[in-house]
Amino acid sequence: MKKIFQKVLDDRDFSELLKGGGISFILRFGGLTVGYLLTLVIANLFGAKGLGDYVLAIAVLRLFTLLAKLGLDTTSIRFIASFASQDKWTSIFKFRKQVVSILSISSVVGSVLMYFLSVPISQLINANPLYIQINAFFVLPMIFFMLHYQSLRGLKRIAEFSFFYRMAQALFSLISIVILYQFFTTSDVPVYAYLISVLVVSLLSFISFRYWLNKRSKGKDSAEAEIMSYSNLFKISIPLMFAQSVQFIMAWTDKLMLGAIDTPNVVNGITTNIEEVGVYYTAFKLSMFAAVSLMAINSIASPKFAEMFAKNDVKGLEKVIHQSTKMIFWTSVPLALIFFILPEFFLGLFGDKFKIGATAFIFLSCGRLISSLSGSVGNILQMTGHQNVYAKILFFGAIVNILLNLILIPRYGINGAAIASMSSLIVWNLSMVLVIKKKFGFYTFYIPFVKYER
């Protein structure tokens, strides 16, 4: 047995996946746990309706933030990383001035539109218009928070990036709720706590980025500055914004449609749209634990995929893919099985009313499990020069998601939304599995107890 373990650890590729994936797993799991605790606190203190109001308010703010940031946060990763590697620190400062000037204008436009469209939006999704109006003033700090944590990623400050990206907002929202609840017990506390967290993380991410940028550039000669034209900048950022829009659709369409469409439970007076959003959001958040290892392995495996592809080492690529999928399988299946056996127990932790989401929770967990068993298919396509195919499949998956939500939600409520989400995930992942099979000649699936030979 000892020899078997030693042989496994001596495999450099597997060892890198295990070590890097382990660290990423801890960060991912920590972020999901804090998010789970936040949802648990809101559900227990303010009920399903309080949680539903919170979710819809956040969704609208994220939508306008997505449109107003124009993909420039993700663009910053590329240019800051490139300039930093060449010691072009003056270029980073000039690039940052360009981006900040654009985002200052676009965020104001986004805020104005969000404020004046608050009433029709609230009527469409059955949200509280007051929350949308208040949230409109927070588009700018939300955008700059995203800009700065992505910029930290460009400087390769992965620990700081991971904290802000995965954990910071949920953590400070949780702290703010605990403090505010000592003085106020109204259902709007979660929304105000979230907005406080936006201000806090926006400031902290700015301080962190400036600190590391100044530290790395201090005392170093800077190469001649490069000036990026605004037209070239938009040529890169706008396509990224559309890609992020598709991901937003995949993540938030079901929740927004649940708020907008009357379901059988709503018609019969058993619950309300807002309460159903709260119950569904809880099931959705819990189901993400079934895919935590997939998200963790992705971050460390992606460079390995790119490395093998650059060497034209198809056998090596196949080996790394099967190793990563194997790790994902054995860390995902046990947790998913527990979810399938005890769905009402987990949802019951949030309150008796949340137990109506047990079936939806099973469907969502099933979708996450299929996604995990398929492996890192999205990352594989992106790291091997097939990003256009990836984008097309993602877009098709989003269309499937929207259509199924429109058909199923009026008939089956939260269960319909869960079936739509599960189905789109299955279509998305299996399509990518087949594309990889066609391009490289092997499946990404891991089959237990079948020994893989290089």
C-alpha positions as a Python dict, from the first residue, in 0.01 Angstrom:
ca = {
    (1, 'M'): (0, 0, 0),
    (2, 'K'): (284, 236, 89),
    (3, 'K'): (450, 169, -248),
    (4, 'I'): (124, 246, -429),
    (5, 'F'): (91, 583, -252),
    (6, 'Q'): (454, 665, -318),
    (7, 'K'): (415, 583, -687),
    (8, 'V'): (111, 809, -710),
    (9, 'L'): (290, 1097, -536),
    (10, 'D'): (598, 1053, -756),
    (11, 'D'): (381, 1136, -1058),
    (12, 'R'): (463, 1505, -1102),
    (13, 'D'): (139, 1593, -1281),
    (14, 'F'): (-82, 1419, -1024),
    (15, 'S'): (120, 1567, -737),
    (16, 'E'): (67, 1920, -873),
    (17, 'L'): (-305, 1857, -912),
    (18, 'L'): (-329, 1718, -560),
    (19, 'K'): (-134, 1998, -390),
    (20, 'G'): (-271, 2289, -591),
    (21, 'G'): (-620, 2146, -597),
    (22, 'G'): (-609, 2096, -220),
    (23, 'I'): (-532, 2462, -153),
    (24, 'S'): (-792, 2579, -402),
    (25, 'F'): (-1043, 2333, -254),
    (26, 'I'): (-996, 2485, 93),
    (27, 'L'): (-1050, 2838, -41),
    (28, 'R'): (-1352, 2736, -247),
    (29, 'F'): (-1502, 2535, 35),
    (30, 'G'): (-1443, 2822, 278),
    (31, 'G'): (-1620, 3065, 46),
    (32, 'L'): (-1915, 2831, -3),
    (33, 'T'): (-1937, 2771, 373),
    (34, 'V'): (-1951, 3143, 451),
    (35, 'G'): (-2215, 3185, 179),
    (36, 'Y'): (-2410, 2895, 329),
    (37, 'L'): (-2396, 3052, 676),
    (38, 'L'): (-2513, 3385, 535),
    (39, 'T'): (-2811, 3217, 367),
    (40, 'L'): (-2884, 3021, 686),
    (41, 'V'): (-2883, 3337, 901),
    (42, 'I'): (-3106, 3533, 661),
    (43, 'A'): (-3351, 3241, 627),
    (44, 'N'): (-3380, 3186, 1001),
    (45, 'L'): (-3403, 3553, 1098),
    (46, 'F'): (-3613, 3690, 810),
    (47, 'G'): (-3779, 3386, 651),
    (48, 'A'): (-3817, 3287, 288),
    (49, 'K'): (-3962, 3626, 191),
    (50, 'G'): (-3670, 3817, 344),
    (51, 'L'): (-3428, 3591, 159),
    (52, 'G'): (-3623, 3631, -166),
    (53, 'D'): (-3616, 4012, -143),
    (54, 'Y'): (-3242, 3995, -79),
    (55, 'V'): (-3176, 3766, -379),
    (56, 'L'): (-3378, 3973, -628),
    (57, 'A'): (-3221, 4300, -512),
    (58, 'I'): (-2873, 4153, -557),
    (59, 'A'): (-2961, 4007, -898),
    (60, 'V'): (-3072, 4345, -1037),
    (61, 'L'): (-2762, 4520, -899),
    (62, 'R'): (-2537, 4253, -1052),
    (63, 'L'): (-2712, 4286, -1388),
    (64, 'F'): (-2654, 4660, -1414),
    (65, 'T'): (-2301, 4622, -1279),
    (66, 'L'): (-2229, 4360, -1546),
    (67, 'L'): (-2345, 4593, -1823),
    (68, 'A'): (-2174, 4903, -1682),
    (69, 'K'): (-1830, 4748, -1630),
    (70, 'L'): (-1811, 4665, -2004),
    (71, 'G'): (-1583, 4364, -1949),
    (72, 'L'): (-1298, 4594, -1840),
    (73, 'D'): (-1242, 4412, -1511),
    (74, 'T'): (-1149, 4090, -1694),
    (75, 'T'): (-951, 4284, -1956),
    (76, 'S'): (-743, 4427, -1671),
    (77, 'I'): (-614, 4081, -1581),
    (78, 'R'): (-458, 4039, -1924),
    (79, 'F'): (-291, 4380, -1954),
    (80, 'I'): (-176, 4419, -1594),
    (81, 'A'): (-21, 4070, -1600),
    (82, 'S'): (149, 4144, -1933),
    (83, 'F'): (283, 4485, -1828),
    (84, 'A'): (399, 4357, -1488),
    (85, 'S'): (594, 4070, -1646),
    (86, 'Q'): (781, 4325, -1859),
    (87, 'D'): (831, 4576, -1575),
    (88, 'K'): (616, 4830, -1759),
    (89, 'W'): (482, 4986, -1441),
    (90, 'T'): (412, 5325, -1600),
    (91, 'S'): (197, 5143, -1855),
    (92, 'I'): (-8, 4992, -1572),
    (93, 'F'): (-72, 5333, -1419),
    (94, 'K'): (-173, 5480, -1759),
    (95, 'F'): (-389, 5179, -1839),
    (96, 'R'): (-556, 5208, -1501),
    (97, 'K'): (-633, 5579, -1562),
    (98, 'Q'): (-804, 5490, -1888),
    (99, 'V'): (-1011, 5216, -1728),
    (100, 'V'): (-1109, 5425, -1425),
    (101, 'S'): (-1218, 5717, -1644),
    (102, 'I'): (-1438, 5489, -1859),
    (103, 'L'): (-1590, 5308, -1560),
    (104, 'S'): (-1662, 5632, -1375),
    (105, 'I'): (-1883, 5744, -1663),
    (106, 'S'): (-2042, 5405, -1737),
    (107, 'S'): (-2124, 5343, -1369),
    (108, 'V'): (-2309, 5675, -1343),
    (109, 'V'): (-2506, 5590, -1658),
    (110, 'G'): (-2582, 5246, -1514),
    (111, 'S'): (-2696, 5394, -1184),
    (112, 'V'): (-2927, 5646, -1351),
    (113, 'L'): (-3085, 5378, -1571),
    (114, 'M'): (-3127, 5140, -1279),
    (115, 'Y'): (-3289, 5411, -1064),
    (116, 'F'): (-3541, 5528, -1323),
    (117, 'L'): (-3622, 5174, -1439),
    (118, 'S'): (-3670, 5050, -1083),
    (119, 'V'): (-4052, 5055, -1093),
    (120, 'P'): (-4102, 4860, -1419),
    (121, 'I'): (-3827, 4613, -1318),
    (122, 'S'): (-3986, 4561, -976),
    (123, 'Q'): (-4327, 4504, -1136),
    (124, 'L'): (-4176, 4255, -1380),
    (125, 'I'): (-4001, 4037, -1118),
    (126, 'N'): (-4223, 4119, -816),
    (127, 'A'): (-3934, 4284, -631),
    (128, 'N'): (-3940, 4580, -391),
    (129, 'P'): (-3879, 4899, -600),
    (130, 'L'): (-3726, 5077, -299),
    (131, 'Y'): (-3446, 4819, -279),
    (132, 'I'): (-3367, 4860, -648),
    (133, 'Q'): (-3359, 5241, -615),
    (134, 'I'): (-3123, 5224, -317),
    (135, 'N'): (-2903, 4965, -487),
    (136, 'A'): (-2871, 5195, -790),
    (137, 'F'): (-2634, 5415, -588),
    (138, 'F'): (-2396, 5122, -540),
    (139, 'V'): (-2315, 5037, -902),
    (140, 'L'): (-1988, 5236, -888),
    (141, 'P'): (-1842, 5077, -569),
    (142, 'M'): (-1950, 4733, -697),
    (143, 'I'): (-1771, 4789, -1028),
    (144, 'F'): (-1452, 4913, -862),
    (145, 'F'): (-1455, 4619, -623),
    (146, 'M'): (-1459, 4381, -921),
    (147, 'L'): (-1195, 4584, -1104),
    (148, 'H'): (-956, 4573, -810),
    (149, 'Y'): (-983, 4205, -724),
    (150, 'Q'): (-931, 4116, -1090),
    (151, 'S'): (-634, 4355, -1099),
    (152, 'L'): (-488, 4172, -798),
    (153, 'R'): (-518, 3856, -1003),
    (154, 'G'): (-321, 4029, -1280),
    (155, 'L'): (-45, 4101, -1026),
    (156, 'K'): (-54, 3730, -932),
    (157, 'R'): (-172, 3806, -578),
    (158, 'I'): (-387, 3491, -583),
    (159, 'A'): (-448, 3472, -207),
    (160, 'E'): (-586, 3826, -198),
    (161, 'F'): (-786, 3771, -517),
    (162, 'S'): (-932, 3448, -379),
    (163, 'F'): (-1035, 3616, -54),
    (164, 'F'): (-1214, 3904, -227),
    (165, 'Y'): (-1363, 3694, -506),
    (166, 'R'): (-1483, 3395, -306),
    (167, 'M'): (-1540, 3506, 51),
    (168, 'A'): (-1526, 3879, 127),
    (169, 'Q'): (-1878, 3991, 36),
    (170, 'A'): (-2052, 3704, 214),
    (171, 'L'): (-1829, 3745, 519),
    (172, 'F'): (-1885, 4119, 561),
    (173, 'S'): (-2257, 4082, 482),
    (174, 'L'): (-2280, 3825, 762),
    (175, 'I'): (-2093, 4052, 1006),
    (176, 'S'): (-2313, 4350, 907),
    (177, 'I'): (-2634, 4151, 962),
    (178, 'V'): (-2520, 4042, 1308),
    (179, 'I'): (-2448, 4405, 1402),
    (180, 'L'): (-2757, 4561, 1243),
    (181, 'Y'): (-2988, 4299, 1393),
    (182, 'Q'): (-2897, 4424, 1741),
    (183, 'F'): (-3075, 4750, 1656),
    (184, 'F'): (-3322, 4663, 1376),
    (185, 'T'): (-3523, 4346, 1309),
    (186, 'T'): (-3702, 4450, 990),
    (187, 'S'): (-3681, 4236, 673),
    (188, 'D'): (-3474, 4496, 487),
    (189, 'V'): (-3169, 4434, 710),
    (190, 'P'): (-3010, 4177, 470),
    (191, 'V'): (-3025, 4422, 177),
    (192, 'Y'): (-2866, 4705, 377),
    (193, 'A'): (-2605, 4465, 518),
    (194, 'Y'): (-2512, 4361, 163),
    (195, 'L'): (-2470, 4724, 57),
    (196, 'I'): (-2250, 4793, 359),
    (197, 'S'): (-2036, 4495, 258),
    (198, 'V'): (-2005, 4638, -95),
    (199, 'L'): (-1857, 4960, 44),
    (200, 'V'): (-1621, 4773, 277),
    (201, 'V'): (-1485, 4529, 18),
    (202, 'S'): (-1456, 4802, -244),
    (203, 'L'): (-1235, 5004, -11),
    (204, 'L'): (-1029, 4706, 107),
    (205, 'S'): (-970, 4575, -244),
    (206, 'F'): (-855, 4920, -355),
    (207, 'I'): (-612, 4946, -62),
    (208, 'S'): (-480, 4596, -129),
    (209, 'F'): (-426, 4658, -500),
    (210, 'R'): (-251, 4993, -444),
    (211, 'Y'): (-30, 4840, -178),
    (212, 'W'): (92, 4554, -396),
    (213, 'L'): (124, 4770, -707),
    (214, 'N'): (335, 5028, -521),
    (215, 'K'): (541, 4757, -353),
    (216, 'R'): (626, 4582, -679),
    (217, 'S'): (694, 4900, -876),
    (218, 'K'): (883, 5094, -607),
    (219, 'G'): (1247, 5159, -691),
    (220, 'K'): (1227, 4984, -1028),
    (221, 'D'): (1297, 5141, -1362),
    (222, 'S'): (993, 5128, -1580),
    (223, 'A'): (1010, 5043, -1946),
    (224, 'E'): (863, 5293, -2191),
    (225, 'A'): (490, 5328, -2136),
    (226, 'E'): (245, 5179, -2383),
    (227, 'I'): (-75, 5370, -2449),
    (228, 'M'): (-378, 5167, -2544),
    (229, 'S'): (-632, 5336, -2771),
    (230, 'Y'): (-987, 5335, -2645),
    (231, 'S'): (-1111, 5164, -2962),
    (232, 'N'): (-867, 4874, -2918),
    (233, 'L'): (-958, 4851, -2551),
    (234, 'F'): (-1327, 4816, -2634),
    (235, 'K'): (-1255, 4561, -2907),
    (236, 'I'): (-1116, 4335, -2635),
    (237, 'S'): (-1352, 4417, -2348),
    (238, 'I'): (-1693, 4416, -2521),
    (239, 'P'): (-1674, 4049, -2634),
    (240, 'L'): (-1578, 3961, -2276),
    (241, 'M'): (-1884, 4148, -2153),
    (242, 'F'): (-2106, 3937, -2381),
    (243, 'A'): (-1942, 3617, -2254),
    (244, 'Q'): (-2004, 3731, -1896),
    (245, 'S'): (-2365, 3811, -1989),
    (246, 'V'): (-2420, 3451, -2098),
    (247, 'Q'): (-2277, 3330, -1766),
    (248, 'F'): (-2508, 3571, -1584),
    (249, 'I'): (-2805, 3426, -1773),
    (250, 'M'): (-2702, 3075, -1669),
    (251, 'A'): (-2668, 3178, -1304),
    (252, 'W'): (-2962, 3413, -1249),
    (253, 'T'): (-3235, 3354, -1511),
    (254, 'D'): (-3418, 3091, -1305),
    (255, 'K'): (-3433, 3315, -998),
    (256, 'L'): (-3551, 3622, -1188),
    (257, 'M'): (-3816, 3419, -1374),
    (258, 'L'): (-3941, 3267, -1050),
    (259, 'G'): (-3995, 3621, -928),
    (260, 'A'): (-4173, 3722, -1247),
    (261, 'I'): (-4394, 3418, -1323),
    (262, 'D'): (-4683, 3298, -1108),
    (263, 'T'): (-4647, 2928, -1025),
    (264, 'P'): (-4906, 2670, -905),
    (265, 'N'): (-4809, 2733, -542),
    (266, 'V'): (-4849, 3108, -584),
    (267, 'V'): (-5187, 3071, -757),
    (268, 'N'): (-5311, 2840, -479),
    (269, 'G'): (-5192, 3081, -212),
    (270, 'I'): (-4948, 2835, -53),
    (271, 'T'): (-4658, 3073, -99),
    (272, 'T'): (-4554, 3390, -286),
    (273, 'N'): (-4314, 3458, -572),
    (274, 'I'): (-4063, 3616, -334),
    (275, 'E'): (-4078, 3320, -95),
    (276, 'E'): (-4028, 3074, -381),
    (277, 'V'): (-3720, 3268, -491),
    (278, 'G'): (-3584, 3240, -135),
    (279, 'V'): (-3648, 2864, -117),
    (280, 'Y'): (-3502, 2802, -463),
    (281, 'Y'): (-3194, 3015, -393),
    (282, 'T'): (-3127, 2811, -80),
    (283, 'A'): (-3150, 2482, -272),
    (284, 'F'): (-2929, 2628, -545),
    (285, 'K'): (-2659, 2740, -299),
    (286, 'L'): (-2657, 2405, -121),
    (287, 'S'): (-2628, 2212, -448),
    (288, 'M'): (-2307, 2398, -530),
    (289, 'F'): (-2127, 2196, -263),
    (290, 'A'): (-2163, 1895, -494),
    (291, 'A'): (-1939, 2074, -747),
    (292, 'V'): (-1687, 2232, -511),
    (293, 'S'): (-1409, 1990, -609),
    (294, 'L'): (-1472, 2060, -980),
    (295, 'M'): (-1429, 2433, -918),
    (296, 'A'): (-1118, 2370, -711),
    (297, 'I'): (-949, 2135, -959),
    (298, 'N'): (-1027, 2370, -1249),
    (299, 'S'): (-804, 2646, -1113),
    (300, 'I'): (-493, 2427, -1092),
    (301, 'A'): (-563, 2194, -1386),
    (302, 'S'): (-615, 2466, -1648),
    (303, 'P'): (-244, 2560, -1677),
    (304, 'K'): (-161, 2188, -1706),
    (305, 'F'): (-406, 2153, -1996),
    (306, 'A'): (-248, 2454, -2169),
    (307, 'E'): (103, 2319, -2106),
    (308, 'M'): (29, 1977, -2257),
    (309, 'F'): (-152, 2128, -2554),
    (310, 'A'): (138, 2367, -2624),
    (311, 'K'): (372, 2065, -2634),
    (312, 'N'): (129, 1882, -2864),
    (313, 'D'): (131, 1604, -2604),
    (314, 'V'): (-213, 1451, -2654),
    (315, 'K'): (-128, 1148, -2439),
    (316, 'G'): (-11, 1373, -2159),
    (317, 'L'): (-324, 1585, -2195),
    (318, 'E'): (-541, 1273, -2174),
    (319, 'K'): (-356, 1157, -1865),
    (320, 'V'): (-394, 1490, -1679),
    (321, 'I'): (-763, 1511, -1776),
    (322, 'H'): (-834, 1160, -1647),
    (323, 'Q'): (-638, 1226, -1327),
    (324, 'S'): (-832, 1547, -1259),
    (325, 'T'): (-1169, 1386, -1341),
    (326, 'K'): (-1085, 1094, -1111),
    (327, 'M'): (-1013, 1332, -823),
    (328, 'I'): (-1336, 1520, -893),
    (329, 'F'): (-1536, 1194, -903),
    (330, 'W'): (-1424, 1059, -566),
    (331, 'T'): (-1468, 1392, -389),
    (332, 'S'): (-1807, 1477, -545),
    (333, 'V'): (-2006, 1152, -547),
    (334, 'P'): (-2012, 1089, -167),
    (335, 'L'): (-2145, 1439, -94),
    (336, 'A'): (-2403, 1419, -375),
    (337, 'L'): (-2527, 1084, -240),
    (338, 'I'): (-2578, 1239, 103),
    (339, 'F'): (-2778, 1519, -60),
    (340, 'F'): (-2995, 1266, -245),
    (341, 'I'): (-3067, 1072, 77),
    (342, 'L'): (-3129, 1364, 314),
    (343, 'P'): (-3261, 1660, 110),
    (344, 'E'): (-3530, 1761, 361),
    (345, 'F'): (-3284, 1751, 649),
    (346, 'F'): (-3046, 2000, 485),
    (347, 'L'): (-3322, 2235, 372),
    (348, 'G'): (-3500, 2199, 706),
    (349, 'L'): (-3202, 2370, 869),
    (350, 'F'): (-3327, 2693, 712),
    (351, 'G'): (-3684, 2648, 839),
    (352, 'D'): (-3981, 2416, 779),
    (353, 'K'): (-4104, 2618, 481),
    (354, 'F'): (-3778, 2548, 295),
    (355, 'K'): (-3853, 2174, 288),
    (356, 'I'): (-4079, 2231, -13),
    (357, 'G'): (-3756, 2277, -208),
    (358, 'A'): (-3637, 1918, -144),
    (359, 'T'): (-3723, 1792, -493),
    (360, 'A'): (-3569, 2098, -656),
    (361, 'F'): (-3257, 2041, -444),
    (362, 'I'): (-3226, 1683, -577),
    (363, 'F'): (-3260, 1799, -939),
    (364, 'L'): (-3002, 2076, -889),
    (365, 'S'): (-2759, 1839, -715),
    (366, 'C'): (-2801, 1591, -1000),
    (367, 'G'): (-2708, 1863, -1249),
    (368, 'R'): (-2399, 1952, -1044),
    (369, 'L'): (-2302, 1586, -1023),
    (370, 'I'): (-2325, 1537, -1402),
    (371, 'S'): (-2116, 1851, -1442),
    (372, 'S'): (-1853, 1710, -1205),
    (373, 'L'): (-1849, 1366, -1370),
    (374, 'S'): (-1795, 1529, -1710),
    (375, 'G'): (-1474, 1685, -1581),
    (376, 'S'): (-1321, 2026, -1654),
    (377, 'V'): (-1465, 2031, -2006),
    (378, 'G'): (-1510, 2409, -2031),
    (379, 'N'): (-1155, 2479, -1919),
    (380, 'I'): (-1017, 2211, -2151),
    (381, 'L'): (-1176, 2375, -2455),
    (382, 'Q'): (-1059, 2722, -2352),
    (383, 'M'): (-702, 2610, -2281),
    (384, 'T'): (-668, 2418, -2609),
    (385, 'G'): (-765, 2690, -2856),
    (386, 'H'): (-1133, 2597, -2886),
    (387, 'Q'): (-1274, 2895, -2698),
    (388, 'N'): (-1511, 2983, -2984),
    (389, 'V'): (-1672, 2639, -2968),
    (390, 'Y'): (-1696, 2678, -2591),
    (391, 'A'): (-1872, 3015, -2631),
    (392, 'K'): (-2121, 2872, -2880),
    (393, 'I'): (-2207, 2578, -2652),
    (394, 'L'): (-2242, 2812, -2355),
    (395, 'F'): (-2475, 3037, -2554),
    (396, 'F'): (-2683, 2738, -2666),
    (397, 'G'): (-2704, 2620, -2304),
    (398, 'A'): (-2829, 2963, -2198),
    (399, 'I'): (-3104, 2954, -2464),
    (400, 'V'): (-3209, 2606, -2349),
    (401, 'N'): (-3219, 2735, -1991),
    (402, 'I'): (-3443, 3031, -2078),
    (403, 'L'): (-3685, 2827, -2291),
    (404, 'L'): (-3720, 2550, -2033),
    (405, 'N'): (-3776, 2803, -1755),
    (406, 'L'): (-4052, 2968, -1959),
    (407, 'I'): (-4220, 2631, -2019),
    (408, 'L'): (-4169, 2461, -1682),
    (409, 'I'): (-4195, 2734, -1416),
    (410, 'P'): (-4568, 2810, -1478),
    (411, 'R'): (-4645, 2437, -1444),
    (412, 'Y'): (-4407, 2314, -1176),
    (413, 'G'): (-4274, 2622, -994),
    (414, 'I'): (-3935, 2580, -828),
    (415, 'N'): (-3916, 2218, -944),
    (416, 'G'): (-3956, 2340, -1302),
    (417, 'A'): (-3677, 2593, -1253),
    (418, 'A'): (-3455, 2319, -1109),
    (419, 'I'): (-3529, 2084, -1402),
    (420, 'A'): (-3444, 2366, -1644),
    (421, 'S'): (-3116, 2435, -1466),
    (422, 'M'): (-3027, 2064, -1450),
    (423, 'S'): (-3114, 2008, -1816),
    (424, 'S'): (-2910, 2304, -1941),
    (425, 'L'): (-2611, 2189, -1736),
    (426, 'I'): (-2640, 1837, -1881),
    (427, 'V'): (-2674, 1968, -2239),
    (428, 'W'): (-2384, 2206, -2187),
    (429, 'N'): (-2147, 1948, -2035),
    (430, 'L'): (-2230, 1651, -2256),
    (431, 'S'): (-2195, 1867, -2568),
    (432, 'M'): (-1846, 1963, -2457),
    (433, 'V'): (-1760, 1600, -2377),
    (434, 'L'): (-1855, 1502, -2734),
    (435, 'V'): (-1657, 1793, -2883),
    (436, 'I'): (-1346, 1688, -2687),
    (437, 'K'): (-1395, 1328, -2801),
    (438, 'K'): (-1411, 1447, -3162),
    (439, 'K'): (-1109, 1680, -3130),
    (440, 'F'): (-876, 1462, -2923),
    (441, 'G'): (-1009, 1108, -2950),
    (442, 'F'): (-1097, 1037, -2585),
    (443, 'Y'): (-1379, 1094, -2336),
    (444, 'T'): (-1327, 1303, -2026),
    (445, 'F'): (-1555, 1082, -1813),
    (446, 'Y'): (-1393, 880, -1535),
    (447, 'I'): (-1509, 518, -1508),
    (448, 'P'): (-1445, 376, -1157),
    (449, 'F'): (-1217, 75, -1120),
    (450, 'V'): (-1103, 92, -1482),
    (451, 'K'): (-728, 140, -1477),
    (452, 'Y'): (-600, 422, -1696),
    (453, 'E'): (-287, 348, -1895),
    (454, 'R'): (-83, 628, -2046),
}
